[in-house]
Amino acid sequence: DPAIARALATIKPQQIHETIQTLVGFGTRSTLSSMETDLPPGQGVNAAADWVAAQFEAISKECGGCLEVKRDTFTADPASGGQWARRIPRPTKITNVYAILRGTDPEQAKRMVLVTGHYDSRDSSNDDDHGAAPGANDDASGVAVSLACARALSKLKFPGTIVFAAVAGEEQGLVGSGHL
């Protein structure tokens, strides 16, 4: 589709790089850091979630409110079992952040295309909730793609719905994606 190709051609590599650098700058984006209260201001997975949500909100403002920005926050409790329970040592708050570009055709709008990346990362220890976990390639780059696609594609109308998502809990066994 030429309109989609033109829209995607507006994606700027520098903006992708800046998104990755910003996410790296949160120090740790360990999902487990969501429960910590002693992190420096602006550090941790919660600060990263706030920033991603603000980016989606800014994109929505640019397109006249075309995106519905949402947070899906839940507690993953290892006591509830599940395949990921052994990778989450204590009840942990997980927040997925996503933006919905509703389809224009009532029938086709039920069909959804997901553009996702995960904004959590981890260091070599799955249990470290304070250690540096920059995660540039795992997966700040995926979140950068989701945000860039939201910027580019929000200027167009589609018959189906597109959901641009940044999920957490990926490092603990796709917990956020499974919940979304």
Order of alpha helices (4+ residues) and beta strands (2+ residues): alpha-alpha-alpha-beta-beta-beta-alpha-beta-alpha
